[in-house]
Amino acid sequence: MAKKIAGYIKLQVPAGAATPSPPIGPALGQRGLNIVMFTKDFNAKTQDMEKGAPCPTVITYYTDKSFTFEIKTPPVSYFLKKATGLASGSKAPGKEKAGTVTMAQCREIAEAKMKDLNADTIDQAAKMVMGSARSMGLEVVDG
């Protein structure tokens, strides 16, 4: 018989840096889940990712206090900030430009994010990345 799902917890955890401190500890502890086991498993699964990259994580917990988790790739905004060397996007997107990003960089980001995007081809995924870049106040140029 299948396990009965009790709920979901959505967290954004730095790759390779999960610790029992907030926000992870309290989120898991109040549901009676094993915090140490999660942090060890998470850090083991993200050890080959860039340390500190924000990883959206969905934890599914069951009525018997067991859990599973799915780690997604870092957000597109993280990759865009890394590619441009910016600390943040424009304060007024559409009015002020924060920087520029090339089509080639957008395509590279799309390839890295392909499994998490709702797109059939790399070209469609690249268009989604370009939209995110424009909403951050980045100018998309050929190159």
Backbone as a printed PyTorch tensor [residue, N CA C, xyz], in Angstrom:
tensor([[[  0.8320,  -1.1790,   0.0000],
         [  0.0000,   0.0000,   0.0000],
         [  0.8800,   1.2480,   0.0000]],

        [[  0.4650,   2.2550,  -0.7300],
         [  1.2390,   3.4850,  -0.8450],
         [  1.1740,   4.2900,   0.4520]],

        [[  2.2370,   5.0500,   0.6810],
         [  2.2680,   5.9090,   1.8660],
         [  1.3130,   7.0780,   1.6640]],

        [[  0.7150,   7.5530,   2.7400],
         [ -0.1930,   8.6820,   2.6660],
         [  0.5960,   9.9730,   2.8770]],

        [[  0.4720,  10.8850,   1.9150],
         [  1.1880,  12.1640,   1.9820],
         [  0.5140,  13.0560,   3.0100]],

        [[  1.3180,  13.5860,   3.9240],
         [  0.8140,  14.4880,   4.9480],
         [  0.9390,  15.9430,   4.5180]],

        [[  1.9110,  16.2490,   3.6520],
         [  2.0800,  17.6220,   3.1950],
         [  3.3910,  17.8420,   2.4660]],

        [[  3.6020,  19.1030,   2.1080],
         [  4.8060,  19.5100,   1.3760],
         [  5.4410,  20.7030,   2.0760]],

        [[  6.7580,  20.7810,   1.9880],
         [  7.5010,  21.9340,   2.4950],
         [  8.3590,  22.4310,   1.3380]],

        [[  8.2590,  23.7190,   1.0400],
         [  9.0710,  24.2990,  -0.0290],
         [ 10.0970,  25.2300,   0.6060]],

        [[ 11.3610,  24.9520,   0.3250],
         [ 12.4630,  25.7560,   0.8620],
         [ 13.4410,  26.1030,  -0.2440]],

        [[ 14.1940,  27.1590,  -0.0660],
         [ 15.3070,  27.4770,  -0.9540],
         [ 16.5700,  27.3600,  -0.1130]],

        [[ 17.3540,  26.3200,  -0.3950],
         [ 18.4980,  25.9780,   0.4360],
         [ 19.7870,  26.1450,  -0.3720]],

        [[ 20.8410,  26.7470,   0.1890],
         [ 22.1180,  26.8600,  -0.5260],
         [ 22.7340,  25.4750,  -0.7470]],

        [[ 23.2170,  25.2470,  -1.9600],
         [ 23.8050,  23.9460,  -2.3150],
         [ 24.9930,  23.6320,  -1.4180]],

        [[ 25.0120,  22.4330,  -0.8740],
         [ 26.1170,  21.9650,  -0.0490],
         [ 26.2370,  22.6410,   1.2970]],

        [[ 25.2390,  23.4410,   1.6810],
         [ 25.3550,  24.1980,   2.9280],
         [ 24.1090,  24.0790,   3.8010]],

        [[ 23.4160,  22.9600,   3.7220],
         [ 22.2330,  22.7720,   4.5660],
         [ 22.6790,  22.5190,   6.0050]],

        [[ 22.0810,  23.2500,   6.9270],
         [ 22.3770,  23.0870,   8.3480],
         [ 21.0570,  22.9870,   9.1160]],

        [[ 21.0910,  22.4510,  10.3350],
         [ 19.8590,  22.3350,  11.1250],
         [ 19.3210,  23.6730,  11.6340]],

        [[ 20.0110,  24.7540,  11.3700],
         [ 19.5530,  26.0650,  11.8330],
         [ 18.4020,  26.5600,  10.9430]],

        [[ 17.7420,  27.6620,  11.3490],
         [ 16.6320,  28.1830,  10.5420],
         [ 17.0970,  28.5160,   9.1220]],

        [[ 16.2760,  28.3370,   8.1320],
         [ 14.8560,  27.9770,   8.1520],
         [ 14.6020,  26.4640,   8.1070]],

        [[ 15.6320,  25.6590,   7.9060],
         [ 15.4360,  24.2220,   7.7140],
         [ 15.0000,  23.5340,   9.0010]],

        [[ 15.7310,  23.7550,  10.0790],
         [ 15.4410,  23.0860,  11.3460],
         [ 14.0120,  23.2630,  11.8150]],

        [[ 13.5430,  24.4980,  11.9770],
         [ 12.1700,  24.6910,  12.4380],
         [ 11.1130,  24.1350,  11.4790]],

        [[ 11.3530,  24.2710,  10.1720],
         [ 10.3710,  23.7830,   9.1910],
         [ 10.2030,  22.2710,   9.2820]],

        [[ 11.3060,  21.5470,   9.4580],
         [ 11.2280,  20.0860,   9.5630],
         [ 10.8650,  19.6380,  10.9830]],

        [[ 11.4100,  20.3130,  11.9740],
         [ 11.2050,  19.9270,  13.3660],
         [  9.7610,  20.0010,  13.8080]],

        [[  9.0390,  21.0300,  13.3970],
         [  7.6450,  21.1580,  13.8290],
         [  6.7490,  20.0920,  13.2170]],

        [[  7.2660,  19.3970,  12.2090],
         [  6.5080,  18.2960,  11.6100],
         [  7.0420,  16.9310,  12.0580]],

        [[  8.0370,  16.9420,  12.9530],
         [  8.5790,  15.7130,  13.5070],
         [  9.4880,  14.9520,  12.5580]],

        [[ 10.0950,  15.6450,  11.5860],
         [ 10.9570,  14.9850,  10.6100],
         [ 12.4140,  15.0260,  11.0650]],

        [[ 13.2120,  14.0890,  10.6020],
         [ 14.6160,  13.9760,  10.9770],
         [ 15.4410,  15.0470,  10.2560]],

        [[ 15.8270,  16.0800,  10.9850],
         [ 16.5450,  17.2230,  10.4110],
         [ 17.9530,  16.8200,   9.9760]],

        [[ 18.6580,  16.0740,  10.8070],
         [ 20.0380,  15.6820,  10.5150],
         [ 20.1040,  14.8090,   9.2670]],

        [[ 19.1550,  13.8860,   9.1300],
         [ 19.1380,  13.0230,   7.9590],
         [ 18.9260,  13.8480,   6.6900]],

        [[ 18.0120,  14.8430,   6.7370],
         [ 17.7770,  15.6940,   5.5720],
         [ 19.0410,  16.4690,   5.2070]],

        [[ 19.6790,  17.0970,   6.2000],
         [ 20.8570,  17.9190,   5.8930],
         [ 21.9860,  17.0770,   5.3010]],

        [[ 22.2070,  15.8770,   5.8280],
         [ 23.2540,  14.9960,   5.2810],
         [ 22.9280,  14.5800,   3.8550]],

        [[ 21.6780,  14.1510,   3.6110],
         [ 21.2690,  13.7180,   2.2730],
         [ 21.3210,  14.8650,   1.2750]],

        [[ 20.8360,  16.0400,   1.6920],
         [ 20.8310,  17.2050,   0.8070],
         [ 22.2510,  17.6030,   0.4290]],

        [[ 23.1270,  17.7060,   1.4230],
         [ 24.5090,  18.1020,   1.1490],
         [ 25.2150,  17.0760,   0.2690]],

        [[ 24.9030,  15.8010,   0.4360],
         [ 25.5040,  14.7590,  -0.4040],
         [ 25.0270,  14.8800,  -1.8530]],

        [[ 23.7350,  15.1700,  -2.0370],
         [ 23.1950,  15.2870,  -3.3980],
         [ 23.6430,  16.5550,  -4.1070]],

        [[ 24.0000,  17.5880,  -3.3570],
         [ 24.3890,  18.8600,  -3.9790],
         [ 25.8910,  19.1240,  -3.9130]],

        [[ 26.6830,  18.1260,  -3.5520],
         [ 28.1210,  18.3470,  -3.4000],
         [ 28.8150,  18.7080,  -4.7160]],

        [[ 28.2870,  18.2570,  -5.8680],
         [ 28.9360,  18.5820,  -7.1390],
         [ 28.3640,  19.8450,  -7.7670]],

        [[ 27.4230,  20.5150,  -7.0970],
         [ 26.9160,  21.8050,  -7.5660],
         [ 27.8010,  22.9070,  -7.0000]],

        [[ 27.6560,  24.1030,  -7.5430],
         [ 28.4130,  25.2440,  -7.0350],
         [ 27.9760,  25.5440,  -5.6050]],

        [[ 28.9290,  25.5750,  -4.6760],
         [ 28.6230,  25.7640,  -3.2580],
         [ 27.9320,  27.1080,  -3.0510]],

        [[ 26.8160,  27.0710,  -2.3490],
         [ 26.0770,  28.2850,  -2.0340],
         [ 25.0170,  28.6680,  -3.0500]],

        [[ 24.9310,  27.9740,  -4.1810],
         [ 23.9040,  28.2750,  -5.1770],
         [ 22.5350,  27.9600,  -4.5790]],

        [[ 21.5680,  28.8810,  -4.6980],
         [ 20.2550,  28.6320,  -4.1000],
         [ 19.5030,  27.5310,  -4.8480]],

        [[ 19.0800,  26.5030,  -4.1380],
         [ 18.3820,  25.3660,  -4.7470],
         [ 16.9540,  25.2770,  -4.2140]],

        [[ 15.9620,  25.5630,  -5.0580],
         [ 14.5830,  25.3470,  -4.6210],
         [ 14.3740,  23.8580,  -4.3460]],

        [[ 13.8430,  23.5310,  -3.1910],
         [ 13.6860,  22.1440,  -2.7700],
         [ 12.2590,  21.9250,  -2.2740]],

        [[ 11.6430,  20.8410,  -2.7480],
         [ 10.3030,  20.4750,  -2.2970],
         [ 10.4280,  19.1820,  -1.5020]],

        [[ 10.0550,  19.2560,  -0.2280],
         [ 10.1000,  18.0850,   0.6580],
         [  8.6740,  17.5470,   0.7940]],

        [[  8.5040,  16.2860,   0.4370],
         [  7.2070,  15.6170,   0.6030],
         [  7.3070,  14.7760,   1.8690]],

        [[  6.4430,  15.0390,   2.8360],
         [  6.4930,  14.2380,   4.0660],
         [  5.1980,  13.4340,   4.2160]],

        [[  5.3650,  12.2780,   4.8200],
         [  4.2850,  11.3000,   4.9120],
         [  3.8040,  11.1570,   6.3490]],

        [[  2.6630,  10.5070,   6.5280],
         [  2.0730,  10.3540,   7.8600],
         [  2.9420,   9.5240,   8.8020]],

        [[  3.8150,   8.6700,   8.2450],
         [  4.6910,   7.8520,   9.1070],
         [  6.0020,   8.5730,   9.4490]],

        [[  6.0580,   9.8880,   9.2300],
         [  7.2040,  10.7540,   9.5390],
         [  8.4120,  10.5260,   8.6140]],

        [[  8.2350,   9.7980,   7.5190],
         [  9.3060,   9.6770,   6.5330],
         [  9.1340,  10.8070,   5.5120]],

        [[ 10.1470,  11.0250,   4.6860],
         [ 10.0550,  12.0970,   3.6960],
         [ 10.9280,  11.7870,   2.4930]],

        [[ 10.6350,  12.4630,   1.3940],
         [ 11.4690,  12.4640,   0.1970],
         [ 11.6160,  13.9200,  -0.2110]],

        [[ 12.6240,  14.2180,  -1.0070],
         [ 12.7620,  15.5910,  -1.4590],
         [ 13.2810,  15.6470,  -2.8840]],

        [[ 12.8970,  16.7150,  -3.5720],
         [ 13.3140,  16.9540,  -4.9470],
         [ 14.0550,  18.2850,  -4.9860]],

        [[ 15.2410,  18.2640,  -5.5760],
         [ 16.0580,  19.4690,  -5.6900],
         [ 15.9830,  19.9550,  -7.1320]],

        [[ 15.6550,  21.2300,  -7.3020],
         [ 15.6040,  21.8190,  -8.6390],
         [ 16.8720,  22.6340,  -8.8660]],

        [[ 17.0980,  23.0310, -10.1180],
         [ 18.2650,  23.8500, -10.4230],
         [ 18.0430,  25.2660,  -9.8920]],

        [[ 19.1200,  26.0180,  -9.6700],
         [ 18.9560,  27.3950,  -9.1790],
         [ 18.0870,  28.2290, -10.1170]],

        [[ 17.4720,  29.3040,  -9.5990],
         [ 16.6080,  30.1490, -10.4250],
         [ 17.3620,  30.8080, -11.5850]],

        [[ 16.6200,  31.1750, -12.6270],
         [ 17.2050,  31.8370, -13.7980],
         [ 17.8750,  33.1360, -13.3750]],

        [[ 17.2710,  33.8530, -12.4330],
         [ 17.8510,  35.1270, -11.9910],
         [ 19.2450,  34.9250, -11.3990]],

        [[ 19.4690,  33.8050, -10.7270],
         [ 20.7930,  33.5060, -10.1700],
         [ 21.8120,  33.3710, -11.3030]],

        [[ 21.4510,  32.6090, -12.3460],
         [ 22.3550,  32.4230, -13.4820],
         [ 22.6090,  33.7390, -14.2190]],

        [[ 21.5580,  34.5700, -14.3610],
         [ 21.7210,  35.8530, -15.0560],
         [ 22.6340,  36.7960, -14.2620]],

        [[ 22.4490,  36.8460, -12.9450],
         [ 23.3190,  37.6970, -12.1250],
         [ 24.7610,  37.2050, -12.1760]],

        [[ 24.9350,  35.9040, -12.1990],
         [ 26.2800,  35.3260, -12.2720],
         [ 26.9300,  35.6400, -13.6270]],

        [[ 26.1450,  35.5490, -14.7080],
         [ 26.6680,  35.8010, -16.0570],
         [ 27.0510,  37.2640, -16.2640]],

        [[ 26.2980,  38.1720, -15.6470],
         [ 26.5690,  39.5950, -15.8230],
         [ 27.4510,  40.1850, -14.7300]],

        [[ 27.6220,  39.4610, -13.6420],
         [ 28.4380,  39.9660, -12.5370],
         [ 27.7250,  41.0010, -11.6880]],

        [[ 26.4000,  41.0520, -11.7770],
         [ 25.6210,  42.0250, -11.0140],
         [ 25.2050,  41.4560,  -9.6650]],

        [[ 25.0120,  42.3370,  -8.7020],
         [ 24.5150,  41.9150,  -7.3920],
         [ 22.9930,  41.8210,  -7.4030]],

        [[ 22.3450,  42.6630,  -8.2200],
         [ 20.8860,  42.6230,  -8.3340],
         [ 20.4820,  43.2240,  -9.6760]],

        [[ 19.2230,  43.0560, -10.0140],
         [ 18.6950,  43.6130, -11.2500],
         [ 18.4120,  45.0940, -11.0870]],

        [[ 17.7830,  45.6820, -12.1100],
         [ 17.4400,  47.0940, -12.0960],
         [ 16.3330,  47.3720, -11.0910]],

        [[ 16.3890,  48.5340, -10.4560],
         [ 15.3310,  48.9400,  -9.5250],
         [ 14.0760,  49.3680, -10.2950]],

        [[ 14.2550,  49.7790, -11.5520],
         [ 13.1390,  50.1940, -12.4060],
         [ 13.2910,  49.5290, -13.7800]],

        [[ 12.9700,  48.2260, -13.8960],
         [ 13.1120,  47.5420, -15.1800],
         [ 12.2440,  48.2030, -16.2510]],

        [[ 12.7730,  48.2860, -17.4590],
         [ 12.0640,  48.9480, -18.5420],
         [ 12.4350,  50.4110, -18.6580]],

        [[ 12.8840,  51.0150, -17.5720],
         [ 13.2920,  52.4180, -17.5720],
         [ 14.8050,  52.5320, -17.4450]],

        [[ 15.3700,  51.7330, -16.5500],
         [ 16.8160,  51.7280, -16.3320],
         [ 17.3800,  50.3700, -16.7300]],

        [[ 18.5280,  50.3940, -17.3860],
         [ 19.2120,  49.1490, -17.7410],
         [ 20.2440,  48.8450, -16.6540]],

        [[ 20.2290,  47.5960, -16.1770],
         [ 21.1910,  47.1880, -15.1560],
         [ 22.4530,  46.6230, -15.7930]],

        [[ 22.3450,  46.1550, -17.0280],
         [ 23.4770,  45.5540, -17.7070],
         [ 23.0230,  44.8890, -18.9910]],

        [[ 23.9080,  44.1070, -19.5760],
         [ 23.5680,  43.4070, -20.8110],
         [ 23.9090,  41.9290, -20.6830]],

        [[ 23.1890,  41.1360, -21.4470],
         [ 23.4280,  39.7050, -21.5180],
         [ 23.3030,  39.3170, -22.9880]],

        [[ 24.1350,  38.3880, -23.4350],
         [ 24.1060,  37.9930, -24.8450],
         [ 23.1170,  36.8520, -25.0580]],

        [[ 22.7180,  36.6800, -26.3150],
         [ 21.8160,  35.5780, -26.6780],
         [ 22.4960,  34.2430, -26.3720]],

        [[ 23.8160,  34.1760, -26.5790],
         [ 24.5540,  32.9440, -26.3190],
         [ 24.4980,  32.5900, -24.8310]],

        [[ 24.6070,  33.6050, -23.9630],
         [ 24.5160,  33.3610, -22.5270],
         [ 23.1170,  32.8910, -22.1450]],

        [[ 22.0920,  33.4740, -22.7660],
         [ 20.7100,  33.0540, -22.5000],
         [ 20.5080,  31.5990, -22.9090]],

        [[ 21.0810,  31.2250, -24.0490],
         [ 20.9540,  29.8440, -24.5270],
         [ 21.6740,  28.8760, -23.5720]],

        [[ 22.8360,  29.2850, -23.0840],
         [ 23.6100,  28.4670, -22.1420],
         [ 22.8320,  28.2610, -20.8320]],

        [[ 22.1960,  29.3270, -20.3430],
         [ 21.3800,  29.2450, -19.1340],
         [ 20.1740,  28.3400, -19.3830]],

        [[ 19.5710,  28.4680, -20.5650],
         [ 18.4120,  27.6410, -20.9210],
         [ 18.7830,  26.1600, -20.9260]],

        [[ 19.9670,  25.8400, -21.3970],
         [ 20.4100,  24.4360, -21.4020],
         [ 20.5680,  23.9140, -19.9770]],

        [[ 21.0740,  24.7600, -19.0840],
         [ 21.2550,  24.3510, -17.6910],
         [ 19.9070,  24.1850, -16.9800]],

        [[ 18.9160,  25.0050, -17.3360],
         [ 17.6040,  24.9990, -16.6790],
         [ 16.5620,  24.1510, -17.4090]],

        [[ 16.9040,  23.5140, -18.5050],
         [ 15.9310,  22.8480, -19.3710],
         [ 15.0170,  21.8690, -18.6330]],

        [[ 15.5400,  21.1120, -17.6950],
         [ 14.7070,  20.1190, -17.0100],
         [ 13.6340,  20.7500, -16.1340]],

        [[ 13.8210,  21.9940, -15.7000],
         [ 12.8530,  22.6670, -14.8340],
         [ 11.9220,  23.6160, -15.5850]],

        [[ 12.2280,  23.9000, -16.8510],
         [ 11.4030,  24.8360, -17.6100],
         [ 10.2980,  24.0990, -18.3570]],

        [[  9.2240,  24.8100, -18.6170],
         [  8.0910,  24.2550, -19.3490],
         [  8.2630,  24.5820, -20.8310]],

        [[  9.2710,  23.9670, -21.4430],
         [  9.5670,  24.2260, -22.8500],
         [  9.9600,  22.9170, -23.5330]],

        [[  9.6520,  22.8280, -24.8300],
         [  9.9760,  21.6210, -25.5890],
         [ 11.3520,  21.6910, -26.2290]],

        [[ 11.7780,  22.8980, -26.6160],
         [ 13.0620,  23.0450, -27.3010],
         [ 13.9400,  24.0480, -26.5650]],

        [[ 15.2200,  24.0170, -26.9030],
         [ 16.1690,  24.9730, -26.3160],
         [ 15.8210,  26.4010, -26.7350]],

        [[ 15.3430,  26.5820, -27.9750],
         [ 14.9830,  27.9280, -28.4360],
         [ 13.8450,  28.5160, -27.6030]],

        [[ 12.8320,  27.7030, -27.2970],
         [ 11.7300,  28.1700, -26.4540],
         [ 12.2310,  28.4940, -25.0480]],

        [[ 13.0890,  27.6520, -24.5090],
         [ 13.6460,  27.8860, -23.1760],
         [ 14.4910,  29.1640, -23.1670]],

        [[ 15.2510,  29.3960, -24.2420],
         [ 16.0760,  30.6050, -24.3310],
         [ 15.1950,  31.8540, -24.3500]],

        [[ 14.0430,  31.7850, -25.0020],
         [ 13.1160,  32.9230, -25.0120],
         [ 12.5860,  33.1980, -23.6110]],

        [[ 12.3470,  32.1380, -22.8340],
         [ 11.8990,  32.3180, -21.4500],
         [ 12.9900,  33.0000, -20.6210]],

        [[ 14.2310,  32.6000, -20.8390],
         [ 15.3620,  33.2060, -20.1250],
         [ 15.5030,  34.6750, -20.5230]],

        [[ 15.3310,  34.9720, -21.8250],
         [ 15.4120,  36.3680, -22.2830],
         [ 14.3200,  37.2180, -21.6280]],

        [[ 13.1280,  36.6510, -21.4570],
         [ 12.0500,  37.3720, -20.7800],
         [ 12.4130,  37.6740, -19.3340]],

        [[ 13.0180,  36.7220, -18.6610],
         [ 13.4650,  36.9490, -17.2820],
         [ 14.5370,  38.0280, -17.2350]],

        [[ 15.4350,  37.9950, -18.2210],
         [ 16.4940,  39.0080, -18.2750],
         [ 15.8930,  40.3990, -18.4460]],

        [[ 14.9330,  40.5360, -19.3510],
         [ 14.2980,  41.8450, -19.5690],
         [ 13.5610,  42.3090, -18.3080]],

        [[ 12.9260,  41.3790, -17.5900],
         [ 12.1930,  41.7730, -16.3740],
         [ 13.1540,  42.1640, -15.2420]],

        [[ 14.4060,  41.7770, -15.3560],
         [ 15.4120,  42.1980, -14.3850],
         [ 16.0880,  43.5000, -14.7900]],

        [[ 15.7200,  44.0200, -15.9690],
         [ 16.3270,  45.2600, -16.4630],
         [ 17.6010,  45.0330, -17.2340]],

        [[ 17.7990,  43.8060, -17.7410],
         [ 18.9770,  43.5040, -18.5340],
         [ 18.6290,  43.6340, -20.0200]],

        [[ 19.5500,  44.1540, -20.7880],
         [ 19.3580,  44.2740, -22.2320],
         [ 19.9210,  43.0150, -22.8760]],

        [[ 19.1360,  42.3950, -23.7600],
         [ 19.5670,  41.1820, -24.4510],
         [ 20.1200,  41.6060, -25.7920]],

        [[ 21.4050,  41.2950, -26.0500],
         [ 22.0690,  41.6790, -27.3070],
         [ 22.5260,  40.4250, -28.0470]],

        [[ 22.6870,  40.5630, -29.3640],
         [ 23.2320,  39.4580, -30.1700],
         [ 24.6940,  39.2890, -29.8180]],

        [[ 25.1370,  38.0490, -29.9360],
         [ 26.5560,  37.8690, -29.6740],
         [ 26.9260,  36.5290, -29.2900]]])
